[in-house]
Amino acid sequence: MGILLKNDEKNVSMGYITFGIIRQQIAKSYDYKIGELYSKLYNPLFKGYSNEENKYFNEKLPKYFDTFLFHSDVDGYFSESCVKGTYKELMKLKPIFTNDDIGKKYDDLLELFRQGKRIYIY
């Protein structure tokens, strides 16, 4: 099992863990504290963010990153405007992946967002 992201021209598939690692690295590359807070979601004992943590997200996280990071990874889609806004934000970052396979999946994902078309999630 895993996630499939696709538009009319390109498909990108990966495992849920890989997609989670990519999103965590993107969050950390944008802002270290946001990355640390976002990584809490992947802890099975996580119960929820405090009001202070939610406020930090609301004040610091760009609109499109909020959608990208917190969107369901089970189904749905990223709208065309979200795809374009997310790509613009991603181009400002330099996430570091210590695993070449995950880095390649990130490159594939970046190419998918570069196309600026609605992306469906399966």
N, C-alpha and C positions, 0 to 999 in steps of 0.2 A: 504494500500500500504506500501511497505517497500523494503528492500534490501535482496537478497538471495545470499549468498556466498557459493560455493560448489566445491568439488572435487569428485573423484570417490567413496570416502568412507564416507564423512561427509557433511552435510548441516548445515549452520547457517543462520537463518533468524532473522531480527530485523527491527525496524522502522528506517527511515532516521534520525530522531532526535537522537535516541540511537546511531547509527553509528557515527553521528557527535560529540556527547558528548565523545564517546570513542576516536575518532581521536584527539579531542581537549585535552583530558587528556594525551594521549600519547605524543603529542607535548609539553605540559607543563612539563611533567615528564622528557623529554629529556633535555629541556632548557627553562627556564621560559620565556625569551624574545621571543623565537620561539613560545611558547604557546600563548602568548599575541598577537603576530602578526597573527598567524594562526586563532585565534578566531575572528579576524576582518571579515573573510570570511562569518561568520554567522550573520553579521549585515546587514539588508536589505538595508542600506544606503551606504554600502561599494562600492567604485568606483575603487579601485585598489591599489596596493602597490607602494610606492615611489621607486626611484632608490636605495636609501640607504637601504630600507627594503629588496628589492630583492637581493641586494649584501649580506646582512646579511644571508638570507636564503642560498644563493649559497655557502657562505664560511662555514657555521656552520652545515647545515643539511646533514646527511649522504645520499648517493645516494638512498638507498632503502627506507628510510623514506620519501624522497621527492616523490617517486613514490606512496608509500602507502597513504600519506596525500593528495596528489593532484590528484589522479586518479579519474576518473568519478565514481560516485556511482550509475550510471544508468545501464551501461553495460560494457562488456569487460572482461578482465582477468588479473590476476597477473601471470607472467611467473614463471616457476619453480625456476630460479635463484633469481628472486625478492622475492618469497615466502621464500626461504632459507635465503637470506640476511636480509629480514625484521624480520624473527623469531630471528635471531642472535642478531639484535639490540633490539628487544622487550625484550629479556631475560635479558638485562642489566638494564631495567627500573622497577620501582615499582609505576605504576599509582595508584592513590587513587580514588575510586568511592564511593560516599556517598549513593548511591542507590544499594542495593543488587542485584536487577534484572539486572542492567547495569553491575555490576561486574561479574555476571554469564555469560552474553553475551560476555564480554571481555575474560573470561576463555574459552568459546567455540571457540571464534575467535583465541585465542592463540593455542588451540589444533589443529585447522584447519591448521594454519601456521606451527605448529610443524611437521606435516606430510610431508612437503616439496614437495608437488605436486602442479601443476598448479591449481589456484583457479579461477573459473568463477564467474562473477558478473551478477546478473539478477535483 
